Structure formats: structure tokens, C-alpha cells
Amino acid sequence: MKNKREDFETKDIYLSAIFIALGGFYSHADKSDPRHQIFYFRDNGNVNFDEVVSEYVMGTLVINAAAFKESIQRMKSVIHSY
């Protein structure tokens, strides 16, 4: 994972789904290696990437379960699209 001022990238589909569920702006995916796709997000001011990652790792992140489920389905469609 790399965190820059304007972009964030991750290989973690669940973390990606969390960013989307919290209002993050999904930019694109690098599918050059189908086993290890990288998901890119732009900083739109809605999601503090560092804070979300910290809460995710510590197990203290609170998120709407329905929004998270829907976001997982959206990320799966990204993975399986060509």
C-alpha cells in the first residue's frame, strides 16, 4: 500500500470496499497481474485513508454493514470485468 497526498492504492478488496462504503472515490484498478490487482483511490476529502487503515487493522472501524456488502459486490464486479 502506498499513501500519497492525492492517491491511495491497495490490493485488499475489503479495504477497497470500506473506502467506497465510506464515500471514497474509486479511480481505477491495475489488472496487469490478475492474481494481485491493485485498486486506486483519489482523495476527495470524504475519507481519511490513514485513519481508516488504522481502525481497520486495530478492529475498531465502524461501518454500515449494508453499504459494506454492496461495496464488496461492486469491487467483485471490478475484479471480474475485462
TORRO-105213 format. One record per atom (N, C-alpha, C): atom name; residue number from 1; x, y, z; residue in three letters. Coordinates in steps of 0.001 Angstrom, whole numbers, plus 500000, padded with zeros to 6 digits. Atoms other than C-alpha are relative to their C-alpha. Layout:
N
 at   i      X      Y      Z  aa
 CA NUM      X      Y      Z Ala
...
***
This chain:
82
 at   i      X      Y      Z  aa
  N   1 500836 498817 500000 Met
 CA   1 500000 500000 500000 Met
  C   1 500879 501245 500000 Met
  N   2 499252 498758 500072 Lys
 CA   2 501174 503461 499196 Lys
  C   2 499027 501149 500240 Lys
  N   3 500863 498874 499685 Asn
 CA   3 499729 506657 500591 Asn
  C   3 500687 501292 499597 Asn
  N   4 499516 498702 500434 Lys
 CA   4 500337 509921 498750 Lys
  C   4 498920 501024 500313 Lys
  N   5 500961 498931 499719 Arg
 CA   5 498600 513261 499135 Arg
  C   5 498705 499786 499220 Arg
  N   6 501214 500072 500789 Glu
 CA   6 496189 512652 496267 Glu
  C   6 499500 498587 499730 Glu
  N   7 500416 501346 500354 Asp
 CA   7 496091 508876 495819 Asp
  C   7 500310 498992 501098 Asp
  N   8 499764 501116 499096 Phe
 CA   8 495872 505677 497802 Phe
  C   8 499822 498739 499184 Phe
  N   9 500130 501264 500710 Glu
 CA   9 496408 502166 496484 Glu
  C   9 500063 498845 500978 Glu
  N  10 500019 501192 499163 Thr
 CA  10 495723 498756 497954 Thr
  C  10 499668 498783 499155 Thr
  N  11 500366 501268 500616 Lys
 CA  11 495472 495112 496944 Lys
  C  11 498852 499340 500767 Lys
  N  12 500997 500567 499101 Asp
 CA  12 492937 494451 499716 Asp
  C  12 498588 500367 499536 Asp
  N  13 501356 499749 500504 Ile
 CA  13 489416 494065 498275 Ile
  C  13 499084 500508 501115 Ile
  N  14 500866 499572 498904 Tyr
 CA  14 487806 494523 501704 Tyr
  C  14 500288 501438 500415 Tyr
  N  15 499652 498620 499705 Leu
 CA  15 489705 497715 502437 Leu
  C  15 499473 500918 498893 Leu
  N  16 500558 499238 501114 Ser
 CA  16 488704 498943 498984 Ser
  C  16 498500 500188 500165 Ser
  N  17 501446 499919 499791 Ala
 CA  17 485078 498147 499740 Ala
  C  17 499663 500963 501136 Ala
  N  18 500205 499073 498883 Ile
 CA  18 485361 500060 503015 Ile
  C  18 500115 501442 499510 Ile
  N  19 499842 498636 500520 Phe
 CA  19 486676 503151 501217 Phe
  C  19 498773 500427 499199 Phe
  N  20 501180 499677 500805 Ile
 CA  20 483763 503015 498770 Ile
  C  20 498791 500208 500887 Ile
  N  21 501157 499889 499100 Ala
 CA  21 481197 502455 501532 Ala
  C  21 500043 501293 500811 Ala
  N  22 499854 498760 499232 Leu
 CA  22 482580 505491 503377 Leu
  C  22 499987 501249 499115 Leu
  N  23 500092 498852 500904 Gly
 CA  23 482316 507698 500279 Gly
  C  23 501274 500332 499265 Gly
  N  24 498754 499770 500717 Gly
 CA  24 485789 507344 498830 Gly
  C  24 499795 499960 498500 Gly
  N  25 500082 499935 501453 Phe
 CA  25 486392 507993 495139 Phe
  C  25 500908 498943 499391 Phe
  N  26 499258 501056 500684 Tyr
 CA  26 487429 504821 493294 Tyr
  C  26 500463 500534 498654 Tyr
  N  27 499442 499489 501249 Ser
 CA  27 489744 505736 490418 Ser
  C  27 500092 498913 498931 Ser
  N  28 499818 501071 500975 His
 CA  28 490792 502525 488657 His
  C  28 500730 498828 500659 His
  N  29 499282 501183 499521 Ala
 CA  29 492377 499095 489010 Ala
  C  29 501087 499645 498992 Ala
  N  30 498922 500523 500838 Asp
 CA  30 495672 497773 487681 Asp
  C  30 499824 498491 499968 Asp
  N  31 500263 501433 500141 Lys
 CA  31 494872 494309 486334 Lys
  C  31 501113 499286 499243 Lys
  N  32 498910 500619 500745 Ser
 CA  32 498252 493563 484797 Ser
  C  32 500383 498637 500580 Ser
  N  33 499816 501310 499363 Asp
 CA  33 498605 490680 487298 Asp
  C  33 498657 499608 500599 Asp
  N  34 501351 500342 499545 Pro
 CA  34 495168 489039 487682 Pro
  C  34 499924 499454 501433 Pro
  N  35 500008 500542 498637 Arg
 CA  35 496171 487387 490979 Arg
  C  35 500221 501071 501059 Arg
  N  36 499678 498935 499050 His
 CA  36 497254 490676 492587 His
  C  36 499612 501355 499421 His
  N  37 500460 498730 500543 Gln
 CA  37 495120 493517 491298 Gln
  C  37 500187 501112 501025 Gln
  N  38 499809 498838 499131 Ile
 CA  38 495778 496978 492692 Ile
  C  38 498866 500973 499737 Ile
  N  39 501123 499076 500090 Phe
 CA  39 492877 499323 493400 Phe
  C  39 500486 501390 500410 Phe
  N  40 499553 498625 499767 Tyr
 CA  40 493456 503085 493253 Tyr
  C  40 498824 500890 500384 Tyr
  N  41 501009 499056 499520 Phe
 CA  41 491522 505786 495073 Phe
  C  41 500575 501404 499978 Phe
  N  42 499612 498591 499980 Arg
 CA  42 491628 509573 494825 Arg
  C  42 499494 500623 501291 Arg
  N  43 500382 499272 498784 Asp
 CA  43 491489 511849 497836 Asp
  C  43 498953 501045 499638 Asp
  N  44 501067 499037 500250 Asn
 CA  44 488131 513616 497617 Asn
  C  44 499569 500707 501280 Asn
  N  45 500304 499349 498735 Gly
 CA  45 488129 514749 501244 Gly
  C  45 498982 499262 500849 Gly
  N  46 501011 500748 499246 Asn
 CA  46 485492 512199 502328 Asn
  C  46 500593 498941 500913 Asn
  N  47 499401 501117 499265 Val
 CA  47 487857 509514 503630 Val
  C  47 501423 500361 500410 Val
  N  48 498633 499850 499518 Asn
 CA  48 490947 509885 505801 Asn
  C  48 500641 498615 499917 Asn
  N  49 499450 501324 500260 Phe
 CA  49 492913 506940 504392 Phe
  C  49 500780 499445 501182 Phe
  N  50 499175 500471 498891 Asp
 CA  50 495392 506728 507263 Asp
  C  50 499154 499584 501198 Asp
  N  51 500868 500308 498863 Glu
 CA  51 492670 506795 509908 Glu
  C  51 499191 498725 499752 Glu
  N  52 500786 501189 500329 Val
 CA  52 490541 504180 508128 Val
  C  52 500873 498747 500066 Val
  N  53 499092 501153 499968 Val
 CA  53 493520 501846 507664 Val
  C  53 500339 499646 501440 Val
  N  54 499667 500245 498600 Ser
 CA  54 494474 502239 511321 Ser
  C  54 498837 499323 500734 Ser
  N  55 501170 500589 499335 Glu
 CA  55 490941 501497 512545 Glu
  C  55 499699 498600 499459 Glu
  N  56 500208 501307 500630 Tyr
 CA  56 490645 498579 510084 Tyr
  C  56 500951 498967 500611 Tyr
  N  57 498991 500916 499457 Val
 CA  57 493869 496994 511343 Val
  C  57 499754 499726 501485 Val
  N  58 500220 500145 498556 Met
 CA  58 493011 497615 515012 Met
  C  58 498662 499329 500330 Met
  N  59 501295 500626 499766 Gly
 CA  59 489496 496209 514592 Gly
  C  59 498988 500934 500646 Gly
  N  60 500902 499033 499367 Thr
 CA  60 487794 499407 515765 Thr
  C  60 499150 500765 498983 Thr
  N  61 500739 499300 501044 Leu
 CA  61 486325 500539 512431 Leu
  C  61 498516 499672 500093 Leu
  N  62 501450 500167 499994 Val
 CA  62 482561 501072 512489 Val
  C  62 499495 500419 498626 Val
  N  63 500477 499745 501358 Ile
 CA  63 480786 500862 509131 Ile
  C  63 498605 499422 499835 Ile
  N  64 501336 500491 500316 Asn
 CA  64 477270 500393 507783 Asn
  C  64 500139 498672 499262 Asn
  N  65 499839 501343 500556 Ala
 CA  65 477003 496659 507046 Ala
  C  65 499395 499879 498600 Ala
  N  66 500637 500083 501315 Ala
 CA  66 474617 497068 504099 Ala
  C  66 500845 500708 498940 Ala
  N  67 499149 499268 500935 Ala
 CA  67 476860 499666 502440 Ala
  C  67 501284 499215 499722 Ala
  N  68 498794 500802 500160 Phe
 CA  68 479892 497441 503033 Phe
  C  68 499736 498810 499080 Phe
  N  69 500365 501156 500843 Lys
 CA  69 478145 494406 501470 Lys
  C  69 499846 500427 498546 Lys
  N  70 500189 499501 501359 Glu
 CA  70 477116 496436 498429 Glu
  C  70 501342 500373 499365 Glu
  N  71 498682 499604 500503 Ser
 CA  71 480657 497791 498074 Ser
  C  71 500861 498784 499650 Ser
  N  72 499280 501237 500322 Ile
 CA  72 482119 494278 498169 Ile
  C  72 499525 499478 498646 Ile
  N  73 500535 500458 501277 Gln
 CA  73 479802 493315 495310 Gln
  C  73 500506 500866 498850 Gln
  N  74 499481 499106 501032 Arg
 CA  74 480922 496381 493344 Arg
  C  74 501464 499692 499700 Arg
  N  75 498583 500307 500215 Met
 CA  75 484594 495513 493876 Met
  C  75 500163 498654 499288 Met
  N  76 499941 501285 500700 Lys
 CA  76 483967 491921 492767 Lys
  C  76 499694 500172 498520 Lys
  N  77 500299 499756 501411 Ser
 CA  77 482440 493244 489555 Ser
  C  77 501193 500652 499306 Ser
  N  78 498779 499414 500561 Val
 CA  78 485610 495298 489017 Val
  C  78 501016 498890 499713 Val
  N  79 499036 501093 500150 Ile
 CA  79 487753 492184 489504 Ile
  C  79 499654 499131 498803 Ile
  N  80 500405 500949 501041 His
 CA  80 485719 490083 487096 His
  C  80 499696 500659 498660 His
  N  81 500211 499322 501283 Ser
 CA  81 485296 492733 484376 Ser
  C  81 501298 500013 499203 Ser
  N  82 498797 500020 500859 Tyr
 CA  82 487665 492871 481453 Tyr
  C  82 500415 501348 499613 Tyr
***
